[in-house]
Amino acid sequence: MANAVAHQVYIGIGSNIGNGRENFFEALARLAKLPDTRFLKESSLYESEPLGDSKDWYVNGAIEIETKFKPDILLTKFKNIERV
């Protein structure tokens, strides 16, 4: 990807399974391991009330990254991180 152009991407991250804060920071750690990707900004974390049948509150945050991955490849990488 040496010739690929870097672009900014904004990602919302949230969890209401288990320890939401730990899940958020685990997602950040996994994202940090992506090559040709760097963190630019990170929001504060906030909690939001569950909707529908869910009982557990959500922990939410957002990050801004710079990456050379094309959108479809980046989405695949995000899904792989989420599955683990």
C-alpha positions as CSV (number, residue, x, y, z in Angstrom):
1,M,0.0,0.0,0.0
2,A,3.0,2.3,-0.3
3,N,1.4,4.3,-3.1
4,A,-2.1,4.4,-1.6
5,V,-3.4,7.7,-0.5
6,A,-4.3,8.1,3.1
7,H,-7.8,9.4,4.0
8,Q,-9.6,10.2,7.3
9,V,-12.3,7.9,8.6
10,Y,-14.7,8.4,11.5
11,I,-15.8,5.3,13.4
12,G,-18.4,5.0,16.1
13,I,-17.8,2.2,18.5
14,G,-20.3,0.9,21.1
15,S,-21.0,-2.1,23.2
16,N,-23.6,-3.3,25.6
17,I,-22.3,-6.8,26.0
18,G,-20.2,-7.6,29.1
19,N,-17.9,-4.8,30.2
20,G,-18.6,-2.1,27.6
21,R,-15.6,0.1,28.5
22,E,-13.2,-2.9,28.3
23,N,-14.8,-3.8,24.9
24,F,-14.3,-0.3,23.6
25,F,-10.6,-0.2,24.6
26,E,-10.0,-3.7,23.2
27,A,-11.5,-2.6,19.9
28,L,-9.0,0.4,19.9
29,A,-6.1,-2.0,20.6
30,R,-7.1,-4.2,17.7
31,L,-7.6,-1.2,15.4
32,A,-4.1,0.1,16.4
33,K,-2.6,-3.0,15.0
34,L,-3.8,-2.3,11.5
35,P,-0.9,-1.4,9.2
36,D,-0.9,1.9,7.4
37,T,-3.4,3.3,9.9
38,R,-3.0,5.8,12.7
39,F,-5.3,7.4,15.3
40,L,-5.9,11.1,15.0
41,K,-8.6,11.8,17.7
42,E,-10.7,9.9,20.3
43,S,-14.0,11.1,21.8
44,S,-15.0,10.8,25.4
45,L,-17.0,7.8,26.3
46,Y,-20.7,8.1,27.2
47,E,-23.5,5.8,28.2
48,S,-26.8,5.6,26.5
49,E,-30.0,3.9,27.6
50,P,-30.9,0.6,25.9
51,L,-33.8,0.5,23.4
52,G,-36.2,-2.3,22.7
53,D,-35.6,-5.6,24.4
54,S,-32.1,-4.8,25.4
55,K,-31.5,-4.5,29.2
56,D,-27.9,-3.3,29.4
57,W,-26.8,0.3,28.8
58,Y,-24.4,1.0,25.9
59,V,-21.0,2.5,26.2
60,N,-20.3,4.6,23.1
61,G,-17.4,6.6,21.7
62,A,-15.9,7.6,18.3
63,I,-12.5,7.8,16.8
64,E,-10.9,9.5,13.8
65,I,-8.2,7.5,12.0
66,E,-6.1,8.0,9.0
67,T,-5.7,4.9,6.8
68,K,-4.6,3.8,3.4
69,F,-7.2,1.0,3.2
70,K,-9.9,1.3,0.6
71,P,-13.4,1.4,2.2
72,D,-14.4,-2.1,1.3
73,I,-11.2,-3.6,2.7
74,L,-11.5,-1.5,5.8
75,L,-15.0,-2.6,6.4
76,T,-13.9,-6.3,6.2
77,K,-11.2,-5.6,8.7
78,F,-13.7,-3.9,11.1
79,K,-16.0,-6.9,10.8
80,N,-13.1,-9.3,11.6
81,I,-12.2,-7.3,14.7
82,E,-15.8,-7.3,15.8
83,R,-16.1,-11.1,15.4
84,V,-13.1,-11.9,17.6
